[in-house]
């Protein structure tokens, strides 16, 4: 993975929400890549005006292809992001983001 290729800021909740139904590319450190569908984006209980807390749920057509860990997620809208992903079932995965809202 080349860190210079990564997008510097993870996009906000509303951007991820617009990607529901689209596919996102996931690549491991060895360059193996697959595409998953963004199934839903759910705000967490801590989500507020000053703090983002949300889960992006992903769906695969084949079981058990992604072990828990960090991967490069890429999509034209969000660029390339190095994110932690964990399985919630044999074909479903999630990315959880909790952070203060950046002010400009």
N, C-alpha and C positions, 0 to 999 in steps of 0.2 A: 504494500500500500504506500502510495506517495502522498504525504500529508499536504503537499502544495496543491493537490487536486481537490482537497476537501473545501466545502463551502464554510466560511468562517462562523456563521451564525445559523443555528437551527431555526427554521421558519416557525412562525407562531401557530397556535391551535387552529385559527380560522383558515389558514392555508392548507393544513393537513385535512381539515374537514371537507374542503373542496375536492380532494383527491379520492374520495370514497368511490369505489367501483373501478378505479384505474389500477394498472399494474405498476409495481415498483421493482427495480432490479436490486438483487442482493448478491454481494460478492465477498468471498472469504479472502484471507491473506494469501492464499495460493492461487488466486485468480479464478476459482470456480464460481460460476454465477448461475442464478436461477431467477425467475420472476414470480412474485406473489401478488395476489390481488388485495388491495386495501379494502377490507370488509366493513369496518366502522371506526369512528373516532369518537371517544367518549370522554367528557370532562370529568375530572375527579372531584372529590368533596372539598379539596383545598383550592380549587379553581376560583379566581377572583379577578378584579380589575388590575391588581398589582402582582398577581402570582398565577402562573400557568401550571396546571396539573391535568394531564390528559394521557389517555391510552390509545394508541393506534393498533387496531387488530388486523392481522393479515391472515389470508387463507391460501393454502396450497392445494393443488389437485392430487398430489401424491403424498403418502404418509412418511413422516420421520426423516425429512431431508435436511433439517437445520438443527444442529446441536445448539444448546444455549451458549451465547457468547456475543462478542462484538463483530460487526460486519459493516461494510460500506454499503449504504443504501443510496440508490441514485434514481432520480426522476427529473425530467426537464424543469419542473416547477420548483423543486427543493434543492437542486444541485446534488452534490455528493456529501453524505453525512456519515460519520463513524458513530454507530449507535449500538446499544446493547439490546439483544432480542432473546426472548425466552418462549418456550413452547407452552401452550395451554391445553393442547390435545395433539393427536398425531398429525393433524393437518392445519392446526391453527396456532398462531404465534402472536406475540404482542411486544410493543415498544412502549415504555412508560417514560414520560417526560415531566419533570417537576423543576420549576425554576422561577426566579423573579422575572417580571416583565422588564425588558430593557427599555429605558427611556432615552429619547434623543434630544 
